């Protein structure tokens, strides 16, 4: 203290705060911690443990308790063992100042931009990271342009296929409509610079000058728009990028390895909290760690009393660096020392309370069960006493059931809320006139017809309105492999005579790796090696089997991914057929390629006369009112499925109706359902309603339509019906 005074630092004595009154529960607890003397708590409200089923309910309970304080929280300190975002929201709803202790995170708001800008430069490219960058709410690329790129990425998860340059062509056309040519060209080049992806190996690293260029680009973008939108956040971004730029310049290295870049990003971002969550001036105070409470307080609320000890900090040093630190006398804290420090901090919280001590424990958080705090086990001999249990352990759920609830010496009065009925599932919807008008003059495809037959309401939302559900991510699993198989077939099956199966196999093997990198980049990520090896082996064999099958039937290839269109009697029909072949007599036929684990679904479709896709392709390629032959070729199983008598089938399925009959059923149902829509009625088939509409339908709605539907929240079908 003398040294501080001699240096000119004002030193004032701390105002003395009276100790808890003798005989109170708080005094008994503090004596127990000091000398181990055990005495039963009486339940006088000075020591309370609030238990809540969820963190949200715990926040509501604490906010109600603070709001009932006539002194507006003066003298109350909240010790936060974690994020206070939920508690801040509950306090704000009651007009109280927020605490502002939301956990710093590199995933908050615009700070994602920094991490993702560097995440997309590494090889192999992670398309998920690129999709996250394109769909950020705060993005350097305009939302309409980023939407085109995101759609291309969902179609082909990579940047080397046909979809990616096609998206840039759409963006260029959009810029020509929006601005002058020179200005649009400059903006296009700027946007393209943000997505120069997958260029550097993580081990060898990114050139320092490239990393510096990314930092300068980020800082320039954030600074240019900081006063227009999200000002404080963008200014924080400028601060981070400039500090990162300075650190890179000080390294003096030609390249920065991926691990080192991650360390620098983490250290640049971790100490910056979300600028949208700042503490507000008020009577209640808050500290971010139990060890930060260093003086007595009238009332102490230990928020989220369910986690024990300091989390092990992520280690960003390798063994050589740790050895160098130790040699320099910089010894990291041992686990034993950390545990002792934690215990000292916990005891300090309890010993600094003077009038009341509240422990607030949510039993679940984000759906996961929380564990009891280690300090709770030390206090168990007192908190588990049978005397005054109702006053010591208070379930937060009492606030939902009682009008008056006493918590820690305060009477909280609650008013009954009006019960509002939630929207119910609705099978029949009245359509607005503008939507009805959009049902006229439409082109239908095999996909839109399947959606209409399965659920007319889904067809309206998806194909007429253009809505997409929240599940629209990158293709994965069987869908990703199926897309890759289609691209591989297009690369190796040239128009003309069917090539020899051995040459198809060899060419498929030669094309495979390049196609994966361009259109199925997720398969190159760590953890996907087995899946990639399986596909590398199976796909060339499957295409060789397809070539051998078509050769044996005397077929020739007219084209792959062939766009077709025609009149379907009342509406225009369009589609893209995977493989169009011609028989020896010149007749056309369609082969629809499928990559799936089982053939059961396709067999059932054919048997029940519901193979809408094959019927549609047959109609597009047929003539004189009859459909052309069509079949599924299941690549994994290497079989061709169709109805009896098909010249393409290796396995004929006895069907309720042939493909021509299926098309007639589709056309009849289209007339019934389009008539319903044009009379202003939408029908959600999965809910089983609409029986009074007296629809004359041939094909029943798809039993599984609701399971895979991403729009079920709109018709509000019960979740148990949509569980996969």
Secondary structure, 3 states (H helix, E strand, C coil): CHHHHHCCCCCCCCCCCCCCCCCCHHHHHHHHHHHCCCCCCCCCCCEEEEEEEEHHHHHHHHHHHHHCCCCCCCCEEEEECCCCHHHHHHHHHCCCCCCCCCCCCCCCCCHHHHHHHHHCCEECCCHHHHHHHHCCCCCCCCHHHHHHHHHHHHHCECCCCHHHHHHHHHHHHHHHHHCCHHHHHHHHHHHHHHCCCCCEECCCCEEHHHHHHHHHHHHHHHHHHCCCCCHHHHHHHHHHHHHHHHHHHHHCCCEECHHHHHHHHHHHHCCCCCCCCCCCCCCCEEECCHHHCCCCEEEEEEECCCCCCCCCCCCCCCHHHHHHHHHCCCCCCCHHHHHHHHHHHHHHHHHHEEEEEEEEEEEEECCEECCCCHHHHHHHHHHCCCCCHHHHEEECCHHHHCCEEEECCEEEECCCCCCCCCCCCCCEEECCHHHHHCCCCCEECHHHHHHHHHCHHHHHHHHHHCCCCCCCCCCCCHHHHHHHHHHHHHHHCCCEECCCHHHHHHHHHHHHHHHHHHHEHHHHCCCCHHHHHHHHHHHHHHHHHHHHHHHHCCCEEEEEEEEEEEECCCCEEEEEEEEEEECCCCCEEEEEEECCCCCHHHHHHHHCCCCHHHHHHHHHHCECCECCEEEEEECCCCEEEEECCCCCCCEEECCCCCHHHHHHHHHHHHHHHHHHHHCCEEECHHHCCCHHHCCCCCCCCCCCCCCCCCCHHHHCCCHHHHCC
